[in-house]
Amino acid sequence: MSTHEREKLKLLQRVRRLRGQLDAVERTLAADEDCGDQLMLLAAVRGGVNSLMGEVLEDHIRFHLTVESKEQIAPELAEDLIDLVRAYLK
């Protein structure tokens, strides 16, 4: 299995976990459960989405803006951009 396929599999697994978290949110809303529990679940979903977005952006920067790309940028600039994106998504 190539590195790209492993990364793709990891991203798909994250999406499945997010789907499970959203299902849990739906169940708590339908059951009219405690608002605190609902908020905790929603915060977990938001964190998961931010994390997924960070990974996809990092992959985009690494593979589409540095190596063999028309819009090539310096590797140091790519790392700075990745750090900035990660800090923003926290």
PDB file with one MODEL, atoms N, CA, C and O in Angstrom:
MODEL        1
ATOM      1  N   MET A   1       0.851  -1.171   0.000  1.00  0.00           N
ATOM      2  CA  MET A   1       0.000   0.000   0.000  1.00  0.00           C
ATOM      3  C   MET A   1       0.903   1.242   0.000  1.00  0.00           C
ATOM      4  O   MET A   1       1.830   1.338   0.803  1.00  0.00           O
ATOM      5  N   SER A   2       0.628   2.178  -0.895  1.00  0.00           N
ATOM      6  CA  SER A   2       1.453   3.379  -0.998  1.00  0.00           C
ATOM      7  C   SER A   2       1.158   4.348   0.142  1.00  0.00           C
ATOM      8  O   SER A   2       0.142   4.233   0.828  1.00  0.00           O
ATOM      9  N   THR A   3       2.054   5.293   0.328  1.00  0.00           N
ATOM     10  CA  THR A   3       1.882   6.299   1.376  1.00  0.00           C
ATOM     11  C   THR A   3       0.609   7.091   1.149  1.00  0.00           C
ATOM     12  O   THR A   3      -0.127   7.379   2.092  1.00  0.00           O
ATOM     13  N   HIS A   4       0.350   7.443  -0.102  1.00  0.00           N
ATOM     14  CA  HIS A   4      -0.862   8.203  -0.433  1.00  0.00           C
ATOM     15  C   HIS A   4      -2.114   7.420  -0.048  1.00  0.00           C
ATOM     16  O   HIS A   4      -3.053   7.990   0.508  1.00  0.00           O
ATOM     17  N   GLU A   5      -2.136   6.138  -0.335  1.00  0.00           N
ATOM     18  CA  GLU A   5      -3.303   5.310  -0.008  1.00  0.00           C
ATOM     19  C   GLU A   5      -3.481   5.174   1.499  1.00  0.00           C
ATOM     20  O   GLU A   5      -4.611   5.170   1.988  1.00  0.00           O
ATOM     21  N   ARG A   6      -2.373   5.062   2.245  1.00  0.00           N
ATOM     22  CA  ARG A   6      -2.453   4.997   3.709  1.00  0.00           C
ATOM     23  C   ARG A   6      -3.026   6.293   4.273  1.00  0.00           C
ATOM     24  O   ARG A   6      -3.874   6.267   5.165  1.00  0.00           O
ATOM     25  N   GLU A   7      -2.562   7.424   3.751  1.00  0.00           N
ATOM     26  CA  GLU A   7      -3.066   8.721   4.200  1.00  0.00           C
ATOM     27  C   GLU A   7      -4.555   8.861   3.880  1.00  0.00           C
ATOM     28  O   GLU A   7      -5.331   9.358   4.695  1.00  0.00           O
ATOM     29  N   LYS A   8      -4.934   8.423   2.702  1.00  0.00           N
ATOM     30  CA  LYS A   8      -6.341   8.477   2.304  1.00  0.00           C
ATOM     31  C   LYS A   8      -7.190   7.618   3.239  1.00  0.00           C
ATOM     32  O   LYS A   8      -8.274   8.038   3.644  1.00  0.00           O
ATOM     33  N   LEU A   9      -6.720   6.435   3.581  1.00  0.00           N
ATOM     34  CA  LEU A   9      -7.427   5.552   4.495  1.00  0.00           C
ATOM     35  C   LEU A   9      -7.577   6.194   5.873  1.00  0.00           C
ATOM     36  O   LEU A   9      -8.640   6.105   6.487  1.00  0.00           O
ATOM     37  N   LYS A  10      -6.513   6.840   6.360  1.00  0.00           N
ATOM     38  CA  LYS A  10      -6.578   7.524   7.654  1.00  0.00           C
ATOM     39  C   LYS A  10      -7.627   8.635   7.640  1.00  0.00           C
ATOM     40  O   LYS A  10      -8.370   8.805   8.607  1.00  0.00           O
ATOM     41  N   LEU A  11      -7.683   9.383   6.552  1.00  0.00           N
ATOM     42  CA  LEU A  11      -8.669  10.460   6.445  1.00  0.00           C
ATOM     43  C   LEU A  11     -10.085   9.900   6.411  1.00  0.00           C
ATOM     44  O   LEU A  11     -10.989  10.448   7.043  1.00  0.00           O
ATOM     45  N   LEU A  12     -10.277   8.811   5.673  1.00  0.00           N
ATOM     46  CA  LEU A  12     -11.608   8.193   5.618  1.00  0.00           C
ATOM     47  C   LEU A  12     -12.030   7.660   6.990  1.00  0.00           C
ATOM     48  O   LEU A  12     -13.202   7.751   7.353  1.00  0.00           O
ATOM     49  N   GLN A  13     -11.087   7.107   7.750  1.00  0.00           N
ATOM     50  CA  GLN A  13     -11.397   6.635   9.097  1.00  0.00           C
ATOM     51  C   GLN A  13     -11.800   7.793  10.003  1.00  0.00           C
ATOM     52  O   GLN A  13     -12.684   7.648  10.848  1.00  0.00           O
ATOM     53  N   ARG A  14     -11.147   8.945   9.826  1.00  0.00           N
ATOM     54  CA  ARG A  14     -11.523  10.127  10.604  1.00  0.00           C
ATOM     55  C   ARG A  14     -12.939  10.568  10.274  1.00  0.00           C
ATOM     56  O   ARG A  14     -13.704  10.940  11.164  1.00  0.00           O
ATOM     57  N   VAL A  15     -13.285  10.526   8.999  1.00  0.00           N
ATOM     58  CA  VAL A  15     -14.643  10.904   8.589  1.00  0.00           C
ATOM     59  C   VAL A  15     -15.662   9.954   9.221  1.00  0.00           C
ATOM     60  O   VAL A  15     -16.732  10.385   9.651  1.00  0.00           O
ATOM     61  N   ARG A  16     -15.335   8.682   9.276  1.00  0.00           N
ATOM     62  CA  ARG A  16     -16.254   7.708   9.893  1.00  0.00           C
ATOM     63  C   ARG A  16     -16.424   7.974  11.385  1.00  0.00           C
ATOM     64  O   ARG A  16     -17.524   7.842  11.921  1.00  0.00           O
ATOM     65  N   ARG A  17     -15.327   8.352  12.060  1.00  0.00           N
ATOM     66  CA  ARG A  17     -15.433   8.701  13.477  1.00  0.00           C
ATOM     67  C   ARG A  17     -16.305   9.937  13.657  1.00  0.00           C
ATOM     68  O   ARG A  17     -17.125  10.000  14.573  1.00  0.00           O
ATOM     69  N   LEU A  18     -16.124  10.911  12.786  1.00  0.00           N
ATOM     70  CA  LEU A  18     -16.959  12.118  12.851  1.00  0.00           C
ATOM     71  C   LEU A  18     -18.434  11.783  12.638  1.00  0.00           C
ATOM     72  O   LEU A  18     -19.310  12.332  13.306  1.00  0.00           O
ATOM     73  N   ARG A  19     -18.692  10.885  11.708  1.00  0.00           N
ATOM     74  CA  ARG A  19     -20.070  10.473  11.462  1.00  0.00           C
ATOM     75  C   ARG A  19     -20.667   9.846  12.722  1.00  0.00           C
ATOM     76  O   ARG A  19     -21.824  10.102  13.055  1.00  0.00           O
ATOM     77  N   GLY A  20     -19.888   9.036  13.414  1.00  0.00           N
ATOM     78  CA  GLY A  20     -20.347   8.436  14.660  1.00  0.00           C
ATOM     79  C   GLY A  20     -20.606   9.493  15.724  1.00  0.00           C
ATOM     80  O   GLY A  20     -21.580   9.402  16.471  1.00  0.00           O
ATOM     81  N   GLN A  21     -19.741  10.490  15.793  1.00  0.00           N
ATOM     82  CA  GLN A  21     -19.948  11.571  16.760  1.00  0.00           C
ATOM     83  C   GLN A  21     -21.212  12.357  16.430  1.00  0.00           C
ATOM     84  O   GLN A  21     -21.966  12.724  17.331  1.00  0.00           O
ATOM     85  N   LEU A  22     -21.447  12.617  15.154  1.00  0.00           N
ATOM     86  CA  LEU A  22     -22.663  13.334  14.767  1.00  0.00           C
ATOM     87  C   LEU A  22     -23.913  12.499  15.049  1.00  0.00           C
ATOM     88  O   LEU A  22     -24.949  13.043  15.432  1.00  0.00           O
ATOM     89  N   ASP A  23     -23.821  11.205  14.865  1.00  0.00           N
ATOM     90  CA  ASP A  23     -24.941  10.328  15.217  1.00  0.00           C
ATOM     91  C   ASP A  23     -25.244  10.426  16.709  1.00  0.00           C
ATOM     92  O   ASP A  23     -26.409  10.430  17.106  1.00  0.00           O
ATOM     93  N   ALA A  24     -24.206  10.505  17.533  1.00  0.00           N
ATOM     94  CA  ALA A  24     -24.400  10.641  18.980  1.00  0.00           C
ATOM     95  C   ALA A  24     -25.076  11.974  19.308  1.00  0.00           C
ATOM     96  O   ALA A  24     -25.937  12.036  20.186  1.00  0.00           O
ATOM     97  N   VAL A  25     -24.690  13.030  18.607  1.00  0.00           N
ATOM     98  CA  VAL A  25     -25.337  14.335  18.806  1.00  0.00           C
ATOM     99  C   VAL A  25     -26.820  14.226  18.457  1.00  0.00           C
ATOM    100  O   VAL A  25     -27.680  14.711  19.193  1.00  0.00           O
ATOM    101  N   GLU A  26     -27.102  13.593  17.342  1.00  0.00           N
ATOM    102  CA  GLU A  26     -28.504  13.442  16.927  1.00  0.00           C
ATOM    103  C   GLU A  26     -29.311  12.679  17.972  1.00  0.00           C
ATOM    104  O   GLU A  26     -30.445  13.046  18.280  1.00  0.00           O
ATOM    105  N   ARG A  27     -28.719  11.613  18.516  1.00  0.00           N
ATOM    106  CA  ARG A  27     -29.429  10.821  19.526  1.00  0.00           C
ATOM    107  C   ARG A  27     -29.711  11.647  20.776  1.00  0.00           C
ATOM    108  O   ARG A  27     -30.808  11.576  21.330  1.00  0.00           O
ATOM    109  N   THR A  28     -28.729  12.432  21.226  1.00  0.00           N
ATOM    110  CA  THR A  28     -28.950  13.234  22.444  1.00  0.00           C
ATOM    111  C   THR A  28     -29.988  14.325  22.209  1.00  0.00           C
ATOM    112  O   THR A  28     -30.755  14.657  23.113  1.00  0.00           O
ATOM    113  N   LEU A  29     -30.016  14.884  20.997  1.00  0.00           N
ATOM    114  CA  LEU A  29     -31.032  15.896  20.698  1.00  0.00           C
ATOM    115  C   LEU A  29     -32.424  15.274  20.638  1.00  0.00           C
ATOM    116  O   LEU A  29     -33.387  15.839  21.158  1.00  0.00           O
ATOM    117  N   ALA A  30     -32.523  14.113  20.006  1.00  0.00           N
ATOM    118  CA  ALA A  30     -33.810  13.430  19.886  1.00  0.00           C
ATOM    119  C   ALA A  30     -34.332  12.984  21.249  1.00  0.00           C
ATOM    120  O   ALA A  30     -35.539  12.999  21.490  1.00  0.00           O
ATOM    121  N   ALA A  31     -33.428  12.589  22.133  1.00  0.00           N
ATOM    122  CA  ALA A  31     -33.820  12.103  23.453  1.00  0.00           C
ATOM    123  C   ALA A  31     -33.977  13.245  24.450  1.00  0.00           C
ATOM    124  O   ALA A  31     -34.300  13.015  25.616  1.00  0.00           O
ATOM    125  N   ASP A  32     -33.752  14.468  23.995  1.00  0.00           N
ATOM    126  CA  ASP A  32     -33.866  15.646  24.856  1.00  0.00           C
ATOM    127  C   ASP A  32     -32.994  15.499  26.099  1.00  0.00           C
ATOM    128  O   ASP A  32     -33.431  15.776  27.216  1.00  0.00           O
ATOM    129  N   GLU A  33     -31.759  15.060  25.887  1.00  0.00           N
ATOM    130  CA  GLU A  33     -30.819  14.869  26.992  1.00  0.00           C
ATOM    131  C   GLU A  33     -30.226  16.190  27.452  1.00  0.00           C
ATOM    132  O   GLU A  33     -30.514  17.245  26.888  1.00  0.00           O
ATOM    133  N   ASP A  34     -29.411  16.121  28.461  1.00  0.00           N
ATOM    134  CA  ASP A  34     -28.797  17.283  29.092  1.00  0.00           C
ATOM    135  C   ASP A  34     -28.027  18.135  28.080  1.00  0.00           C
ATOM    136  O   ASP A  34     -27.273  17.620  27.255  1.00  0.00           O
ATOM    137  N   CYS A  35     -28.240  19.461  28.165  1.00  0.00           N
ATOM    138  CA  CYS A  35     -27.563  20.391  27.245  1.00  0.00           C
ATOM    139  C   CYS A  35     -26.043  20.322  27.387  1.00  0.00           C
ATOM    140  O   CYS A  35     -25.322  20.474  26.401  1.00  0.00           O
ATOM    141  N   GLY A  36     -25.556  20.095  28.596  1.00  0.00           N
ATOM    142  CA  GLY A  36     -24.114  20.006  28.813  1.00  0.00           C
ATOM    143  C   GLY A  36     -23.502  18.860  28.020  1.00  0.00           C
ATOM    144  O   GLY A  36     -22.435  19.006  27.424  1.00  0.00           O
ATOM    145  N   ASP A  37     -24.184  17.721  28.016  1.00  0.00           N
ATOM    146  CA  ASP A  37     -23.700  16.576  27.240  1.00  0.00           C
ATOM    147  C   ASP A  37     -23.716  16.878  25.741  1.00  0.00           C
ATOM    148  O   ASP A  37     -22.795  16.508  25.014  1.00  0.00           O
ATOM    149  N   GLN A  38     -24.767  17.551  25.293  1.00  0.00           N
ATOM    150  CA  GLN A  38     -24.863  17.909  23.881  1.00  0.00           C
ATOM    151  C   GLN A  38     -23.730  18.845  23.486  1.00  0.00           C
ATOM    152  O   GLN A  38     -23.129  18.687  22.423  1.00  0.00           O
ATOM    153  N   LEU A  39     -23.443  19.815  24.339  1.00  0.00           N
ATOM    154  CA  LEU A  39     -22.374  20.769  24.045  1.00  0.00           C
ATOM    155  C   LEU A  39     -21.010  20.087  24.011  1.00  0.00           C
ATOM    156  O   LEU A  39     -20.163  20.426  23.184  1.00  0.00           O
ATOM    157  N   MET A  40     -20.800  19.135  24.902  1.00  0.00           N
ATOM    158  CA  MET A  40     -19.536  18.403  24.896  1.00  0.00           C
ATOM    159  C   MET A  40     -19.378  17.601  23.604  1.00  0.00           C
ATOM    160  O   MET A  40     -18.296  17.568  23.018  1.00  0.00           O
ATOM    161  N   LEU A  41     -20.443  16.966  23.169  1.00  0.00           N
ATOM    162  CA  LEU A  41     -20.397  16.211  21.919  1.00  0.00           C
ATOM    163  C   LEU A  41     -20.154  17.136  20.728  1.00  0.00           C
ATOM    164  O   LEU A  41     -19.383  16.807  19.827  1.00  0.00           O
ATOM    165  N   LEU A  42     -20.810  18.282  20.728  1.00  0.00           N
ATOM    166  CA  LEU A  42     -20.615  19.238  19.635  1.00  0.00           C
ATOM    167  C   LEU A  42     -19.188  19.780  19.613  1.00  0.00           C
ATOM    168  O   LEU A  42     -18.622  19.988  18.540  1.00  0.00           O
ATOM    169  N   ALA A  43     -18.610  20.007  20.776  1.00  0.00           N
ATOM    170  CA  ALA A  43     -17.223  20.466  20.835  1.00  0.00           C
ATOM    171  C   ALA A  43     -16.281  19.400  20.282  1.00  0.00           C
ATOM    172  O   ALA A  43     -15.300  19.720  19.610  1.00  0.00           O
ATOM    173  N   ALA A  44     -16.580  18.142  20.563  1.00  0.00           N
ATOM    174  CA  ALA A  44     -15.762  17.053  20.027  1.00  0.00           C
ATOM    175  C   ALA A  44     -15.869  16.993  18.502  1.00  0.00           C
ATOM    176  O   ALA A  44     -14.873  16.761  17.817  1.00  0.00           O
ATOM    177  N   VAL A  45     -17.074  17.201  17.974  1.00  0.00           N
ATOM    178  CA  VAL A  45     -17.268  17.203  16.522  1.00  0.00           C
ATOM    179  C   VAL A  45     -16.490  18.362  15.903  1.00  0.00           C
ATOM    180  O   VAL A  45     -15.806  18.189  14.895  1.00  0.00           O
ATOM    181  N   ARG A  46     -16.598  19.536  16.508  1.00  0.00           N
ATOM    182  CA  ARG A  46     -15.883  20.697  15.979  1.00  0.00           C
ATOM    183  C   ARG A  46     -14.379  20.449  15.977  1.00  0.00           C
ATOM    184  O   ARG A  46     -13.698  20.770  15.003  1.00  0.00           O
ATOM    185  N   GLY A  47     -13.857  19.879  17.063  1.00  0.00           N
ATOM    186  CA  GLY A  47     -12.434  19.560  17.128  1.00  0.00           C
ATOM    187  C   GLY A  47     -12.031  18.551  16.069  1.00  0.00           C
ATOM    188  O   GLY A  47     -10.965  18.668  15.464  1.00  0.00           O
ATOM    189  N   GLY A  48     -12.880  17.566  15.847  1.00  0.00           N
ATOM    190  CA  GLY A  48     -12.598  16.559  14.827  1.00  0.00           C
ATOM    191  C   GLY A  48     -12.596  17.137  13.427  1.00  0.00           C
ATOM    192  O   GLY A  48     -11.744  16.786  12.611  1.00  0.00           O
ATOM    193  N   VAL A  49     -13.539  18.018  13.140  1.00  0.00           N
ATOM    194  CA  VAL A  49     -13.600  18.649  11.820  1.00  0.00           C
ATOM    195  C   VAL A  49     -12.380  19.540  11.619  1.00  0.00           C
ATOM    196  O   VAL A  49     -11.769  19.526  10.550  1.00  0.00           O
ATOM    197  N   ASN A  50     -12.021  20.318  12.644  1.00  0.00           N
ATOM    198  CA  ASN A  50     -10.835  21.171  12.537  1.00  0.00           C
ATOM    199  C   ASN A  50      -9.575  20.340  12.299  1.00  0.00           C
ATOM    200  O   ASN A  50      -8.724  20.710  11.491  1.00  0.00           O
ATOM    201  N   SER A  51      -9.464  19.237  12.993  1.00  0.00           N
ATOM    202  CA  SER A  51      -8.311  18.363  12.831  1.00  0.00           C
ATOM    203  C   SER A  51      -8.260  17.777  11.420  1.00  0.00           C
ATOM    204  O   SER A  51      -7.198  17.736  10.799  1.00  0.00           O
ATOM    205  N   LEU A  52      -9.404  17.327  10.921  1.00  0.00           N
ATOM    206  CA  LEU A  52      -9.488  16.787   9.566  1.00  0.00           C
ATOM    207  C   LEU A  52      -9.120  17.861   8.548  1.00  0.00           C
ATOM    208  O   LEU A  52      -8.373  17.596   7.606  1.00  0.00           O
ATOM    209  N   MET A  53      -9.640  19.066   8.736  1.00  0.00           N
ATOM    210  CA  MET A  53      -9.328  20.153   7.824  1.00  0.00           C
ATOM    211  C   MET A  53      -7.831  20.461   7.835  1.00  0.00           C
ATOM    212  O   MET A  53      -7.238  20.718   6.787  1.00  0.00           O
ATOM    213  N   GLY A  54      -7.231  20.434   9.010  1.00  0.00           N
ATOM    214  CA  GLY A  54      -5.793  20.664   9.114  1.00  0.00           C
ATOM    215  C   GLY A  54      -4.992  19.632   8.353  1.00  0.00           C
ATOM    216  O   GLY A  54      -4.026  19.973   7.670  1.00  0.00           O
ATOM    217  N   GLU A  55      -5.381  18.371   8.460  1.00  0.00           N
ATOM    218  CA  GLU A  55      -4.680  17.307   7.742  1.00  0.00           C
ATOM    219  C   GLU A  55      -4.804  17.469   6.230  1.00  0.00           C
ATOM    220  O   GLU A  55      -3.825  17.319   5.499  1.00  0.00           O
ATOM    221  N   VAL A  56      -6.019  17.776   5.768  1.00  0.00           N
ATOM    222  CA  VAL A  56      -6.228  17.930   4.322  1.00  0.00           C
ATOM    223  C   VAL A  56      -5.446  19.136   3.808  1.00  0.00           C
ATOM    224  O   VAL A  56      -4.831  19.065   2.744  1.00  0.00           O
ATOM    225  N   LEU A  57      -5.463  20.242   4.552  1.00  0.00           N
ATOM    226  CA  LEU A  57      -4.691  21.414   4.139  1.00  0.00           C
ATOM    227  C   LEU A  57      -3.198  21.137   4.138  1.00  0.00           C
ATOM    228  O   LEU A  57      -2.485  21.562   3.229  1.00  0.00           O
ATOM    229  N   GLU A  58      -2.725  20.431   5.147  1.00  0.00           N
ATOM    230  CA  GLU A  58      -1.304  20.084   5.195  1.00  0.00           C
ATOM    231  C   GLU A  58      -0.914  19.241   3.986  1.00  0.00           C
ATOM    232  O   GLU A  58       0.106  19.499   3.346  1.00  0.00           O
ATOM    233  N   ASP A  59      -1.726  18.236   3.674  1.00  0.00           N
ATOM    234  CA  ASP A  59      -1.451  17.406   2.491  1.00  0.00           C
ATOM    235  C   ASP A  59      -1.447  18.249   1.223  1.00  0.00           C
ATOM    236  O   ASP A  59      -0.596  18.076   0.351  1.00  0.00           O
ATOM    237  N   HIS A  60      -2.407  19.161   1.131  1.00  0.00           N
ATOM    238  CA  HIS A  60      -2.475  20.020  -0.053  1.00  0.00           C
ATOM    239  C   HIS A  60      -1.207  20.856  -0.185  1.00  0.00           C
ATOM    240  O   HIS A  60      -0.628  20.953  -1.267  1.00  0.00           O
ATOM    241  N   ILE A  61      -0.786  21.453   0.909  1.00  0.00           N
ATOM    242  CA  ILE A  61       0.416  22.285   0.887  1.00  0.00           C
ATOM    243  C   ILE A  61       1.632  21.451   0.514  1.00  0.00           C
ATOM    244  O   ILE A  61       2.423  21.846  -0.343  1.00  0.00           O
ATOM    245  N   ARG A  62       1.782  20.300   1.157  1.00  0.00           N
ATOM    246  CA  ARG A  62       2.955  19.464   0.912  1.00  0.00           C
ATOM    247  C   ARG A  62       3.011  18.914  -0.518  1.00  0.00           C
ATOM    248  O   ARG A  62       4.079  18.889  -1.130  1.00  0.00           O
ATOM    249  N   PHE A  63       1.880  18.479  -1.045  1.00  0.00           N
ATOM    250  CA  PHE A  63       1.901  17.755  -2.312  1.00  0.00           C
ATOM    251  C   PHE A  63       1.510  18.586  -3.531  1.00  0.00           C
ATOM    252  O   PHE A  63       1.767  18.181  -4.665  1.00  0.00           O
ATOM    253  N   HIS A  64       0.896  19.736  -3.307  1.00  0.00           N
ATOM    254  CA  HIS A  64       0.468  20.527  -4.456  1.00  0.00           C
ATOM    255  C   HIS A  64       1.174  21.866  -4.566  1.00  0.00           C
ATOM    256  O   HIS A  64       1.074  22.538  -5.593  1.00  0.00           O
ATOM    257  N   LEU A  65       1.883  22.258  -3.526  1.00  0.00           N
ATOM    258  CA  LEU A  65       2.575  23.543  -3.581  1.00  0.00           C
ATOM    259  C   LEU A  65       4.089  23.412  -3.472  1.00  0.00           C
ATOM    260  O   LEU A  65       4.795  24.416  -3.566  1.00  0.00           O
ATOM    261  N   THR A  66       4.600  22.213  -3.278  1.00  0.00           N
ATOM    262  CA  THR A  66       6.052  22.077  -3.138  1.00  0.00           C
ATOM    263  C   THR A  66       6.651  21.165  -4.197  1.00  0.00           C
ATOM    264  O   THR A  66       7.459  21.619  -5.008  1.00  0.00           O
ATOM    265  N   VAL A  67       6.286  19.926  -4.208  1.00  0.00           N
ATOM    266  CA  VAL A  67       6.925  18.946  -5.084  1.00  0.00           C
ATOM    267  C   VAL A  67       6.214  18.878  -6.436  1.00  0.00           C
ATOM    268  O   VAL A  67       5.000  18.680  -6.502  1.00  0.00           O
ATOM    269  N   GLU A  68       6.983  19.043  -7.507  1.00  0.00           N
ATOM    270  CA  GLU A  68       6.479  18.880  -8.872  1.00  0.00           C
ATOM    271  C   GLU A  68       5.181  19.652  -9.133  1.00  0.00           C
ATOM    272  O   GLU A  68       4.227  19.104  -9.684  1.00  0.00           O
ATOM    273  N   SER A  69       5.153  20.887  -8.747  1.00  0.00           N
ATOM    274  CA  SER A  69       3.968  21.698  -8.939  1.00  0.00           C
ATOM    275  C   SER A  69       4.315  22.951  -9.727  1.00  0.00           C
ATOM    276  O   SER A  69       5.428  23.468  -9.632  1.00  0.00           O
ATOM    277  N   LYS A  70       3.357  23.433 -10.505  1.00  0.00           N
ATOM    278  CA  LYS A  70       3.557  24.682 -11.234  1.00  0.00           C
ATOM    279  C   LYS A  70       3.713  25.853 -10.265  1.00  0.00           C
ATOM    280  O   LYS A  70       4.481  26.782 -10.513  1.00  0.00           O
ATOM    281  N   GLU A  71       2.976  25.793  -9.164  1.00  0.00           N
ATOM    282  CA  GLU A  71       2.973  26.871  -8.177  1.00  0.00           C
ATOM    283  C   GLU A  71       3.886  26.517  -7.009  1.00  0.00           C
ATOM    284  O   GLU A  71       3.476  26.600  -5.851  1.00  0.00           O
ATOM    285  N   GLN A  72       5.079  26.136  -7.298  1.00  0.00           N
ATOM    286  CA  GLN A  72       6.007  25.640  -6.284  1.00  0.00           C
ATOM    287  C   GLN A  72       6.439  26.755  -5.321  1.00  0.00           C
ATOM    288  O   GLN A  72       6.733  27.876  -5.738  1.00  0.00           O
ATOM    289  N   ILE A  73       6.470  26.416  -4.010  1.00  0.00           N
ATOM    290  CA  ILE A  73       6.982  27.334  -3.005  1.00  0.00           C
ATOM    291  C   ILE A  73       8.120  26.641  -2.261  1.00  0.00           C
ATOM    292  O   ILE A  73       8.259  25.419  -2.311  1.00  0.00           O
ATOM    293  N   ALA A  74       8.917  27.429  -1.584  1.00  0.00           N
ATOM    294  CA  ALA A  74      10.056  26.880  -0.845  1.00  0.00           C
ATOM    295  C   ALA A  74       9.561  25.978   0.281  1.00  0.00           C
ATOM    296  O   ALA A  74       8.547  26.282   0.909  1.00  0.00           O
ATOM    297  N   PRO A  75      10.261  24.870   0.549  1.00  0.00           N
ATOM    298  CA  PRO A  75       9.850  23.962   1.638  1.00  0.00           C
ATOM    299  C   PRO A  75       9.730  24.663   2.989  1.00  0.00           C
ATOM    300  O   PRO A  75       8.849  24.329   3.781  1.00  0.00           O
ATOM    301  N   GLU A  76      10.613  25.637   3.262  1.00  0.00           N
ATOM    302  CA  GLU A  76      10.547  26.359   4.538  1.00  0.00           C
ATOM    303  C   GLU A  76       9.252  27.163   4.632  1.00  0.00           C
ATOM    304  O   GLU A  76       8.624  27.226   5.689  1.00  0.00           O
ATOM    305  N   LEU A  77       8.864  27.770   3.525  1.00  0.00           N
ATOM    306  CA  LEU A  77       7.621  28.532   3.489  1.00  0.00           C
ATOM    307  C   LEU A  77       6.423  27.609   3.664  1.00  0.00           C
ATOM    308  O   LEU A  77       5.447  27.966   4.325  1.00  0.00           O
ATOM    309  N   ALA A  78       6.500  26.432   3.076  1.00  0.00           N
ATOM    310  CA  ALA A  78       5.423  25.448   3.229  1.00  0.00           C
ATOM    311  C   ALA A  78       5.275  25.050   4.693  1.00  0.00           C
ATOM    312  O   ALA A  78       4.156  24.962   5.198  1.00  0.00           O
ATOM    313  N   GLU A  79       6.385  24.809   5.376  1.00  0.00           N
ATOM    314  CA  GLU A  79       6.328  24.444   6.805  1.00  0.00           C
ATOM    315  C   GLU A  79       5.753  25.580   7.632  1.00  0.00           C
ATOM    316  O   GLU A  79       4.963  25.343   8.546  1.00  0.00           O
ATOM    317  N   ASP A  80       6.141  26.819   7.321  1.00  0.00           N
ATOM    318  CA  ASP A  80       5.587  27.976   8.037  1.00  0.00           C
ATOM    319  C   ASP A  80       4.085  28.075   7.823  1.00  0.00           C
ATOM    320  O   ASP A  80       3.337  28.361   8.758  1.00  0.00           O
ATOM    321  N   LEU A  81       3.648  27.839   6.604  1.00  0.00           N
ATOM    322  CA  LEU A  81       2.225  27.886   6.286  1.00  0.00           C
ATOM    323  C   LEU A  81       1.465  26.784   7.026  1.00  0.00           C
ATOM    324  O   LEU A  81       0.371  27.023   7.536  1.00  0.00           O
ATOM    325  N   ILE A  82       2.027  25.602   7.085  1.00  0.00           N
ATOM    326  CA  ILE A  82       1.402  24.494   7.813  1.00  0.00           C
ATOM    327  C   ILE A  82       1.278  24.831   9.291  1.00  0.00           C
ATOM    328  O   ILE A  82       0.231  24.592   9.894  1.00  0.00           O
ATOM    329  N   ASP A  83       2.331  25.381   9.879  1.00  0.00           N
ATOM    330  CA  ASP A  83       2.279  25.773  11.294  1.00  0.00           C
ATOM    331  C   ASP A  83       1.213  26.826  11.533  1.00  0.00           C
ATOM    332  O   ASP A  83       0.504  26.776  12.538  1.00  0.00           O
ATOM    333  N   LEU A  84       1.094  27.775  10.621  1.00  0.00           N
ATOM    334  CA  LEU A  84       0.079  28.821  10.738  1.00  0.00           C
ATOM    335  C   LEU A  84      -1.319  28.242  10.680  1.00  0.00           C
ATOM    336  O   LEU A  84      -2.182  28.614  11.475  1.00  0.00           O
ATOM    337  N   VAL A  85      -1.548  27.335   9.748  1.00  0.00           N
ATOM    338  CA  VAL A  85      -2.875  26.700   9.613  1.00  0.00           C
ATOM    339  C   VAL A  85      -3.206  25.919  10.875  1.00  0.00           C
ATOM    340  O   VAL A  85      -4.324  26.010  11.383  1.00  0.00           O
ATOM    341  N   ARG A  86      -2.259  25.162  11.383  1.00  0.00           N
ATOM    342  CA  ARG A  86      -2.506  24.365  12.602  1.00  0.00           C
ATOM    343  C   ARG A  86      -2.830  25.254  13.790  1.00  0.00           C
ATOM    344  O   ARG A  86      -3.726  24.943  14.576  1.00  0.00           O
ATOM    345  N   ALA A  87      -2.107  26.355  13.925  1.00  0.00           N
ATOM    346  CA  ALA A  87      -2.360  27.280  15.031  1.00  0.00           C
ATOM    347  C   ALA A  87      -3.756  27.890  14.898  1.00  0.00           C
ATOM    348  O   ALA A  87      -4.459  28.051  15.895  1.00  0.00           O
ATOM    349  N   TYR A  88      -4.152  28.223  13.699  1.00  0.00           N
ATOM    350  CA  TYR A  88      -5.466  28.823  13.453  1.00  0.00           C
ATOM    351  C   TYR A  88      -6.592  27.842  13.778  1.00  0.00           C
ATOM    352  O   TYR A  88      -7.623  28.246  14.315  1.00  0.00           O
ATOM    353  N   LEU A  89      -6.408  26.572  13.463  1.00  0.00           N
ATOM    354  CA  LEU A  89      -7.470  25.586  13.638  1.00  0.00           C
ATOM    355  C   LEU A  89      -7.579  25.060  15.065  1.00  0.00           C
ATOM    356  O   LEU A  89      -8.509  24.311  15.363  1.00  0.00           O
ATOM    357  N   LYS A  90      -6.677  25.421  15.940  1.00  0.00           N
ATOM    358  CA  LYS A  90      -6.762  24.936  17.337  1.00  0.00           C
ATOM    359  C   LYS A  90      -7.814  25.667  18.104  1.00  0.00           C
ATOM    360  O   LYS A  90      -8.021  25.390  19.285  1.00  0.00           O
TER     361      LYS A  90
ENDMDL
END
